[in-house]
């Protein structure tokens, strides 16, 4: 039987949206380098570049 990796031994990243750490998942194995968000919710609520660069006029 293959040895199971402990969760502590998996690579970690910090979510670009919420700032919380998250660890490697099997579904991200092929594109781990491009993963930036910990969940679909964070990916959808990512900061909007247009709003953060251009201040709103009041």
mmCIF file of the N, C-alpha and C atoms, coordinates in Angstrom:
data_MODEL
# 
_entry.id   MODEL 
# 
loop_
_atom_site.group_PDB 
_atom_site.id 
_atom_site.type_symbol 
_atom_site.label_atom_id 
_atom_site.label_alt_id 
_atom_site.label_comp_id 
_atom_site.label_asym_id 
_atom_site.label_entity_id 
_atom_site.label_seq_id 
_atom_site.pdbx_PDB_ins_code 
_atom_site.Cartn_x 
_atom_site.Cartn_y 
_atom_site.Cartn_z 
_atom_site.occupancy 
_atom_site.B_iso_or_equiv 
_atom_site.pdbx_formal_charge 
_atom_site.auth_seq_id 
_atom_site.auth_comp_id 
_atom_site.auth_asym_id 
_atom_site.auth_atom_id 
_atom_site.pdbx_PDB_model_num 
ATOM 1   N N  . UNK A 1 1  ? 0.835   -1.196 0.000   1.00 0.00 ? 1  UNK A N  1 
ATOM 2   C CA . UNK A 1 1  ? 0.000   0.000  0.000   1.00 0.00 ? 1  UNK A CA 1 
ATOM 3   C C  . UNK A 1 1  ? 0.873   1.251  0.000   1.00 0.00 ? 1  UNK A C  1 
ATOM 4   N N  . UNK A 1 2  ? 0.478   2.266  -0.777  1.00 0.00 ? 2  UNK A N  1 
ATOM 5   C CA . UNK A 1 2  ? 1.251   3.505  -0.767  1.00 0.00 ? 2  UNK A CA 1 
ATOM 6   C C  . UNK A 1 2  ? 1.062   4.262  0.544   1.00 0.00 ? 2  UNK A C  1 
ATOM 7   N N  . UNK A 1 3  ? 2.094   4.982  0.904   1.00 0.00 ? 3  UNK A N  1 
ATOM 8   C CA . UNK A 1 3  ? 2.021   5.767  2.130   1.00 0.00 ? 3  UNK A CA 1 
ATOM 9   C C  . UNK A 1 3  ? 1.156   6.998  1.899   1.00 0.00 ? 3  UNK A C  1 
ATOM 10  N N  . UNK A 1 4  ? 0.369   7.353  2.868   1.00 0.00 ? 4  UNK A N  1 
ATOM 11  C CA . UNK A 1 4  ? -0.495  8.517  2.782   1.00 0.00 ? 4  UNK A CA 1 
ATOM 12  C C  . UNK A 1 4  ? 0.267   9.724  3.322   1.00 0.00 ? 4  UNK A C  1 
ATOM 13  N N  . UNK A 1 5  ? 0.229   10.830 2.576   1.00 0.00 ? 5  UNK A N  1 
ATOM 14  C CA . UNK A 1 5  ? 0.874   12.046 3.044   1.00 0.00 ? 5  UNK A CA 1 
ATOM 15  C C  . UNK A 1 5  ? 0.003   12.699 4.105   1.00 0.00 ? 5  UNK A C  1 
ATOM 16  N N  . UNK A 1 6  ? 0.640   13.201 5.134   1.00 0.00 ? 6  UNK A N  1 
ATOM 17  C CA . UNK A 1 6  ? -0.099  13.943 6.145   1.00 0.00 ? 6  UNK A CA 1 
ATOM 18  C C  . UNK A 1 6  ? -0.397  15.331 5.603   1.00 0.00 ? 6  UNK A C  1 
ATOM 19  N N  . UNK A 1 7  ? -1.509  15.915 6.048   1.00 0.00 ? 7  UNK A N  1 
ATOM 20  C CA . UNK A 1 7  ? -1.915  17.223 5.557   1.00 0.00 ? 7  UNK A CA 1 
ATOM 21  C C  . UNK A 1 7  ? -0.849  18.281 5.859   1.00 0.00 ? 7  UNK A C  1 
ATOM 22  N N  . UNK A 1 8  ? -0.141  18.123 6.956   1.00 0.00 ? 8  UNK A N  1 
ATOM 23  C CA . UNK A 1 8  ? 0.903   19.082 7.317   1.00 0.00 ? 8  UNK A CA 1 
ATOM 24  C C  . UNK A 1 8  ? 2.073   19.046 6.326   1.00 0.00 ? 8  UNK A C  1 
ATOM 25  N N  . UNK A 1 9  ? 2.246   17.933 5.617   1.00 0.00 ? 9  UNK A N  1 
ATOM 26  C CA . UNK A 1 9  ? 3.344   17.794 4.667   1.00 0.00 ? 9  UNK A CA 1 
ATOM 27  C C  . UNK A 1 9  ? 3.014   18.335 3.277   1.00 0.00 ? 9  UNK A C  1 
ATOM 28  N N  . UNK A 1 10 ? 1.767   18.713 3.035   1.00 0.00 ? 10 UNK A N  1 
ATOM 29  C CA . UNK A 1 10 ? 1.361   19.225 1.724   1.00 0.00 ? 10 UNK A CA 1 
ATOM 30  C C  . UNK A 1 10 ? 1.749   20.697 1.584   1.00 0.00 ? 10 UNK A C  1 
ATOM 31  N N  . UNK A 1 11 ? 1.959   21.180 0.352   1.00 0.00 ? 11 UNK A N  1 
ATOM 32  C CA . UNK A 1 11 ? 2.301   22.589 0.145   1.00 0.00 ? 11 UNK A CA 1 
ATOM 33  C C  . UNK A 1 11 ? 1.152   23.512 0.543   1.00 0.00 ? 11 UNK A C  1 
ATOM 34  N N  . UNK A 1 12 ? 1.490   24.710 0.978   1.00 0.00 ? 12 UNK A N  1 
ATOM 35  C CA . UNK A 1 12 ? 0.494   25.699 1.401   1.00 0.00 ? 12 UNK A CA 1 
ATOM 36  C C  . UNK A 1 12 ? 0.651   26.977 0.596   1.00 0.00 ? 12 UNK A C  1 
ATOM 37  N N  . UNK A 1 13 ? -0.451  27.717 0.477   1.00 0.00 ? 13 UNK A N  1 
ATOM 38  C CA . UNK A 1 13 ? -0.471  29.052 -0.130  1.00 0.00 ? 13 UNK A CA 1 
ATOM 39  C C  . UNK A 1 13 ? -1.396  29.924 0.687   1.00 0.00 ? 13 UNK A C  1 
ATOM 40  N N  . UNK A 1 14 ? -1.356  31.224 0.434   1.00 0.00 ? 14 UNK A N  1 
ATOM 41  C CA . UNK A 1 14 ? -2.269  32.167 1.073   1.00 0.00 ? 14 UNK A CA 1 
ATOM 42  C C  . UNK A 1 14 ? -3.258  32.660 0.028   1.00 0.00 ? 14 UNK A C  1 
ATOM 43  N N  . UNK A 1 15 ? -4.524  32.666 0.370   1.00 0.00 ? 15 UNK A N  1 
ATOM 44  C CA . UNK A 1 15 ? -5.581  33.081 -0.552  1.00 0.00 ? 15 UNK A CA 1 
ATOM 45  C C  . UNK A 1 15 ? -5.444  34.570 -0.869  1.00 0.00 ? 15 UNK A C  1 
ATOM 46  N N  . UNK A 1 16 ? -5.548  34.929 -2.148  1.00 0.00 ? 16 UNK A N  1 
ATOM 47  C CA . UNK A 1 16 ? -5.419  36.316 -2.589  1.00 0.00 ? 16 UNK A CA 1 
ATOM 48  C C  . UNK A 1 16 ? -6.627  37.157 -2.187  1.00 0.00 ? 16 UNK A C  1 
ATOM 49  N N  . UNK A 1 17 ? -7.769  36.535 -1.914  1.00 0.00 ? 17 UNK A N  1 
ATOM 50  C CA . UNK A 1 17 ? -8.973  37.287 -1.584  1.00 0.00 ? 17 UNK A CA 1 
ATOM 51  C C  . UNK A 1 17 ? -9.164  37.449 -0.074  1.00 0.00 ? 17 UNK A C  1 
ATOM 52  N N  . UNK A 1 18 ? -9.071  36.349 0.676   1.00 0.00 ? 18 UNK A N  1 
ATOM 53  C CA . UNK A 1 18 ? -9.363  36.415 2.111   1.00 0.00 ? 18 UNK A CA 1 
ATOM 54  C C  . UNK A 1 18 ? -8.121  36.417 2.989   1.00 0.00 ? 18 UNK A C  1 
ATOM 55  N N  . UNK A 1 19 ? -6.974  36.043 2.427   1.00 0.00 ? 19 UNK A N  1 
ATOM 56  C CA . UNK A 1 19 ? -5.732  36.071 3.187   1.00 0.00 ? 19 UNK A CA 1 
ATOM 57  C C  . UNK A 1 19 ? -5.493  34.874 4.082   1.00 0.00 ? 19 UNK A C  1 
ATOM 58  N N  . UNK A 1 20 ? -6.375  33.897 4.055   1.00 0.00 ? 20 UNK A N  1 
ATOM 59  C CA . UNK A 1 20 ? -6.204  32.709 4.885   1.00 0.00 ? 20 UNK A CA 1 
ATOM 60  C C  . UNK A 1 20 ? -5.346  31.670 4.171   1.00 0.00 ? 20 UNK A C  1 
ATOM 61  N N  . UNK A 1 21 ? -4.593  30.886 4.933   1.00 0.00 ? 21 UNK A N  1 
ATOM 62  C CA . UNK A 1 21 ? -3.776  29.845 4.302   1.00 0.00 ? 21 UNK A CA 1 
ATOM 63  C C  . UNK A 1 21 ? -4.643  28.670 3.844   1.00 0.00 ? 21 UNK A C  1 
ATOM 64  N N  . UNK A 1 22 ? -4.236  28.039 2.748   1.00 0.00 ? 22 UNK A N  1 
ATOM 65  C CA . UNK A 1 22 ? -4.906  26.826 2.282   1.00 0.00 ? 22 UNK A CA 1 
ATOM 66  C C  . UNK A 1 22 ? -3.865  25.879 1.746   1.00 0.00 ? 22 UNK A C  1 
ATOM 67  N N  . UNK A 1 23 ? -4.189  24.593 1.751   1.00 0.00 ? 23 UNK A N  1 
ATOM 68  C CA . UNK A 1 23 ? -3.209  23.590 1.334   1.00 0.00 ? 23 UNK A CA 1 
ATOM 69  C C  . UNK A 1 23 ? -3.607  22.938 0.011   1.00 0.00 ? 23 UNK A C  1 
ATOM 70  N N  . UNK A 1 24 ? -2.647  22.230 -0.554  1.00 0.00 ? 24 UNK A N  1 
ATOM 71  C CA . UNK A 1 24 ? -2.778  21.557 -1.833  1.00 0.00 ? 24 UNK A CA 1 
ATOM 72  C C  . UNK A 1 24 ? -3.956  20.589 -1.827  1.00 0.00 ? 24 UNK A C  1 
ATOM 73  N N  . UNK A 1 25 ? -4.682  20.535 -2.937  1.00 0.00 ? 25 UNK A N  1 
ATOM 74  C CA . UNK A 1 25 ? -5.765  19.558 -3.120  1.00 0.00 ? 25 UNK A CA 1 
ATOM 75  C C  . UNK A 1 25 ? -5.497  18.774 -4.390  1.00 0.00 ? 25 UNK A C  1 
ATOM 76  N N  . UNK A 1 26 ? -5.967  17.558 -4.418  1.00 0.00 ? 26 UNK A N  1 
ATOM 77  C CA . UNK A 1 26 ? -5.720  16.694 -5.567  1.00 0.00 ? 26 UNK A CA 1 
ATOM 78  C C  . UNK A 1 26 ? -6.258  17.294 -6.864  1.00 0.00 ? 26 UNK A C  1 
ATOM 79  N N  . UNK A 1 27 ? -7.411  17.966 -6.797  1.00 0.00 ? 27 UNK A N  1 
ATOM 80  C CA . UNK A 1 27 ? -7.987  18.527 -8.029  1.00 0.00 ? 27 UNK A CA 1 
ATOM 81  C C  . UNK A 1 27 ? -7.141  19.674 -8.590  1.00 0.00 ? 27 UNK A C  1 
ATOM 82  N N  . UNK A 1 28 ? -6.224  20.239 -7.773  1.00 0.00 ? 28 UNK A N  1 
ATOM 83  C CA . UNK A 1 28 ? -5.341  21.298 -8.228  1.00 0.00 ? 28 UNK A CA 1 
ATOM 84  C C  . UNK A 1 28 ? -3.971  20.769 -8.645  1.00 0.00 ? 28 UNK A C  1 
ATOM 85  N N  . UNK A 1 29 ? -3.780  19.478 -8.720  1.00 0.00 ? 29 UNK A N  1 
ATOM 86  C CA . UNK A 1 29 ? -2.465  18.877 -8.974  1.00 0.00 ? 29 UNK A CA 1 
ATOM 87  C C  . UNK A 1 29 ? -1.847  19.365 -10.280 1.00 0.00 ? 29 UNK A C  1 
ATOM 88  N N  . UNK A 1 30 ? -2.646  19.500 -11.329 1.00 0.00 ? 30 UNK A N  1 
ATOM 89  C CA . UNK A 1 30 ? -2.109  19.876 -12.641 1.00 0.00 ? 30 UNK A CA 1 
ATOM 90  C C  . UNK A 1 30 ? -1.752  21.354 -12.740 1.00 0.00 ? 30 UNK A C  1 
ATOM 91  N N  . UNK A 1 31 ? -2.447  22.204 -11.994 1.00 0.00 ? 31 UNK A N  1 
ATOM 92  C CA . UNK A 1 31 ? -2.205  23.646 -12.125 1.00 0.00 ? 31 UNK A CA 1 
ATOM 93  C C  . UNK A 1 31 ? -2.007  24.344 -10.782 1.00 0.00 ? 31 UNK A C  1 
ATOM 94  N N  . UNK A 1 32 ? -1.291  23.706 -9.879  1.00 0.00 ? 32 UNK A N  1 
ATOM 95  C CA . UNK A 1 32 ? -1.055  24.262 -8.540  1.00 0.00 ? 32 UNK A CA 1 
ATOM 96  C C  . UNK A 1 32 ? -0.372  25.628 -8.615  1.00 0.00 ? 32 UNK A C  1 
ATOM 97  N N  . UNK A 1 33 ? 0.486   25.848 -9.584  1.00 0.00 ? 33 UNK A N  1 
ATOM 98  C CA . UNK A 1 33 ? 1.199   27.122 -9.695  1.00 0.00 ? 33 UNK A CA 1 
ATOM 99  C C  . UNK A 1 33 ? 0.243   28.282 -10.005 1.00 0.00 ? 33 UNK A C  1 
ATOM 100 N N  . UNK A 1 34 ? -0.871  28.022 -10.698 1.00 0.00 ? 34 UNK A N  1 
ATOM 101 C CA . UNK A 1 34 ? -1.808  29.078 -11.063 1.00 0.00 ? 34 UNK A CA 1 
ATOM 102 C C  . UNK A 1 34 ? -2.908  29.296 -10.025 1.00 0.00 ? 34 UNK A C  1 
ATOM 103 N N  . UNK A 1 35 ? -3.047  28.412 -9.052  1.00 0.00 ? 35 UNK A N  1 
ATOM 104 C CA . UNK A 1 35 ? -4.102  28.526 -8.043  1.00 0.00 ? 35 UNK A CA 1 
ATOM 105 C C  . UNK A 1 35 ? -3.808  29.726 -7.143  1.00 0.00 ? 35 UNK A C  1 
ATOM 106 N N  . UNK A 1 36 ? -4.797  30.635 -6.995  1.00 0.00 ? 36 UNK A N  1 
ATOM 107 C CA . UNK A 1 36 ? -4.619  31.835 -6.174  1.00 0.00 ? 36 UNK A CA 1 
ATOM 108 C C  . UNK A 1 36 ? -5.663  31.954 -5.078  1.00 0.00 ? 36 UNK A C  1 
ATOM 109 N N  . UNK A 1 37 ? -6.787  31.253 -5.229  1.00 0.00 ? 37 UNK A N  1 
ATOM 110 C CA . UNK A 1 37 ? -7.895  31.403 -4.296  1.00 0.00 ? 37 UNK A CA 1 
ATOM 111 C C  . UNK A 1 37 ? -8.217  30.073 -3.627  1.00 0.00 ? 37 UNK A C  1 
ATOM 112 N N  . UNK A 1 38 ? -8.642  30.130 -2.368  1.00 0.00 ? 38 UNK A N  1 
ATOM 113 C CA . UNK A 1 38 ? -8.895  28.911 -1.603  1.00 0.00 ? 38 UNK A CA 1 
ATOM 114 C C  . UNK A 1 38 ? -10.233 28.263 -1.953  1.00 0.00 ? 38 UNK A C  1 
ATOM 115 N N  . UNK A 1 39 ? -11.157 29.021 -2.512  1.00 0.00 ? 39 UNK A N  1 
ATOM 116 C CA . UNK A 1 39 ? -12.482 28.475 -2.801  1.00 0.00 ? 39 UNK A CA 1 
ATOM 117 C C  . UNK A 1 39 ? -13.118 29.217 -3.973  1.00 0.00 ? 39 UNK A C  1 
ATOM 118 N N  . UNK A 1 40 ? -14.203 28.676 -4.441  1.00 0.00 ? 40 UNK A N  1 
ATOM 119 C CA . UNK A 1 40 ? -14.964 29.318 -5.523  1.00 0.00 ? 40 UNK A CA 1 
ATOM 120 C C  . UNK A 1 40 ? -15.533 30.652 -5.035  1.00 0.00 ? 40 UNK A C  1 
ATOM 121 N N  . UNK A 1 41 ? -15.947 30.704 -3.783  1.00 0.00 ? 41 UNK A N  1 
ATOM 122 C CA . UNK A 1 41 ? -16.496 31.939 -3.220  1.00 0.00 ? 41 UNK A CA 1 
ATOM 123 C C  . UNK A 1 41 ? -15.453 33.061 -3.237  1.00 0.00 ? 41 UNK A C  1 
ATOM 124 N N  . UNK A 1 42 ? -14.221 32.747 -2.845  1.00 0.00 ? 42 UNK A N  1 
ATOM 125 C CA . UNK A 1 42 ? -13.154 33.754 -2.873  1.00 0.00 ? 42 UNK A CA 1 
ATOM 126 C C  . UNK A 1 42 ? -12.805 34.149 -4.299  1.00 0.00 ? 42 UNK A C  1 
ATOM 127 N N  . UNK A 1 43 ? -12.831 33.202 -5.216  1.00 0.00 ? 43 UNK A N  1 
ATOM 128 C CA . UNK A 1 43 ? -12.525 33.521 -6.610  1.00 0.00 ? 43 UNK A CA 1 
ATOM 129 C C  . UNK A 1 43 ? -13.553 34.489 -7.175  1.00 0.00 ? 43 UNK A C  1 
ATOM 130 N N  . UNK A 1 44 ? -14.833 34.280 -6.835  1.00 0.00 ? 44 UNK A N  1 
ATOM 131 C CA . UNK A 1 44 ? -15.893 35.158 -7.325  1.00 0.00 ? 44 UNK A CA 1 
ATOM 132 C C  . UNK A 1 44 ? -15.842 36.535 -6.674  1.00 0.00 ? 44 UNK A C  1 
ATOM 133 N N  . UNK A 1 45 ? -15.383 36.620 -5.444  1.00 0.00 ? 45 UNK A N  1 
ATOM 134 C CA . UNK A 1 45 ? -15.365 37.893 -4.736  1.00 0.00 ? 45 UNK A CA 1 
ATOM 135 C C  . UNK A 1 45 ? -13.995 38.549 -4.759  1.00 0.00 ? 45 UNK A C  1 
ATOM 136 N N  . UNK A 1 46 ? -13.155 38.163 -5.736  1.00 0.00 ? 46 UNK A N  1 
ATOM 137 C CA . UNK A 1 46 ? -11.817 38.749 -5.843  1.00 0.00 ? 46 UNK A CA 1 
ATOM 138 C C  . UNK A 1 46 ? -11.931 40.257 -6.009  1.00 0.00 ? 46 UNK A C  1 
ATOM 139 N N  . UNK A 1 47 ? -10.936 40.981 -5.534  1.00 0.00 ? 47 UNK A N  1 
ATOM 140 C CA . UNK A 1 47 ? -11.011 42.445 -5.653  1.00 0.00 ? 47 UNK A CA 1 
ATOM 141 C C  . UNK A 1 47 ? -11.036 42.878 -7.117  1.00 0.00 ? 47 UNK A C  1 
ATOM 142 N N  . UNK A 1 48 ? -11.919 43.789 -7.426  1.00 0.00 ? 48 UNK A N  1 
ATOM 143 C CA . UNK A 1 48 ? -12.050 44.302 -8.785  1.00 0.00 ? 48 UNK A CA 1 
ATOM 144 C C  . UNK A 1 48 ? -10.960 45.337 -9.034  1.00 0.00 ? 48 UNK A C  1 
ATOM 145 N N  . UNK A 1 49 ? -10.119 45.092 -10.025 1.00 0.00 ? 49 UNK A N  1 
ATOM 146 C CA . UNK A 1 49 ? -8.982  45.965 -10.313 1.00 0.00 ? 49 UNK A CA 1 
ATOM 147 C C  . UNK A 1 49 ? -9.458  47.362 -10.704 1.00 0.00 ? 49 UNK A C  1 
ATOM 148 N N  . UNK A 1 50 ? -10.507 47.449 -11.492 1.00 0.00 ? 50 UNK A N  1 
ATOM 149 C CA . UNK A 1 50 ? -10.996 48.749 -11.929 1.00 0.00 ? 50 UNK A CA 1 
ATOM 150 C C  . UNK A 1 50 ? -11.424 49.604 -10.742 1.00 0.00 ? 50 UNK A C  1 
ATOM 151 N N  . UNK A 1 51 ? -12.123 48.999 -9.781  1.00 0.00 ? 51 UNK A N  1 
ATOM 152 C CA . UNK A 1 51 ? -12.593 49.755 -8.624  1.00 0.00 ? 51 UNK A CA 1 
ATOM 153 C C  . UNK A 1 51 ? -11.459 50.130 -7.700  1.00 0.00 ? 51 UNK A C  1 
ATOM 154 N N  . UNK A 1 52 ? -10.435 49.301 -7.562  1.00 0.00 ? 52 UNK A N  1 
ATOM 155 C CA . UNK A 1 52 ? -9.350  49.594 -6.638  1.00 0.00 ? 52 UNK A CA 1 
ATOM 156 C C  . UNK A 1 52 ? -8.363  50.619 -7.204  1.00 0.00 ? 52 UNK A C  1 
ATOM 157 N N  . UNK A 1 53 ? -8.243  50.699 -8.533  1.00 0.00 ? 53 UNK A N  1 
ATOM 158 C CA . UNK A 1 53 ? -7.292  51.628 -9.144  1.00 0.00 ? 53 UNK A CA 1 
ATOM 159 C C  . UNK A 1 53 ? -7.912  53.003 -9.324  1.00 0.00 ? 53 UNK A C  1 
ATOM 160 N N  . UNK A 1 54 ? -9.149  53.075 -9.781  1.00 0.00 ? 54 UNK A N  1 
ATOM 161 C CA . UNK A 1 54 ? -9.810  54.346 -10.056 1.00 0.00 ? 54 UNK A CA 1 
ATOM 162 C C  . UNK A 1 54 ? -10.741 54.675 -8.895  1.00 0.00 ? 54 UNK A C  1 
ATOM 163 N N  . UNK A 1 55 ? -10.438 55.707 -8.142  1.00 0.00 ? 55 UNK A N  1 
ATOM 164 C CA . UNK A 1 55 ? -11.321 56.071 -7.035  1.00 0.00 ? 55 UNK A CA 1 
ATOM 165 C C  . UNK A 1 55 ? -12.665 56.555 -7.570  1.00 0.00 ? 55 UNK A C  1 
ATOM 166 N N  . UNK A 1 56 ? -13.697 56.272 -6.818  1.00 0.00 ? 56 UNK A N  1 
ATOM 167 C CA . UNK A 1 56 ? -15.044 56.678 -7.267  1.00 0.00 ? 56 UNK A CA 1 
ATOM 168 C C  . UNK A 1 56 ? -15.210 58.187 -7.081  1.00 0.00 ? 56 UNK A C  1 
ATOM 169 N N  . UNK A 1 57 ? -15.877 58.801 -8.026  1.00 0.00 ? 57 UNK A N  1 
ATOM 170 C CA . UNK A 1 57 ? -16.145 60.233 -7.962  1.00 0.00 ? 57 UNK A CA 1 
ATOM 171 C C  . UNK A 1 57 ? -17.481 60.450 -7.301  1.00 0.00 ? 57 UNK A C  1 
ATOM 172 N N  . UNK A 1 58 ? -17.521 61.360 -6.360  1.00 0.00 ? 58 UNK A N  1 
ATOM 173 C CA . UNK A 1 58 ? -18.779 61.638 -5.652  1.00 0.00 ? 58 UNK A CA 1 
ATOM 174 C C  . UNK A 1 58 ? -19.199 63.048 -5.868  1.00 0.00 ? 58 UNK A C  1 
# 
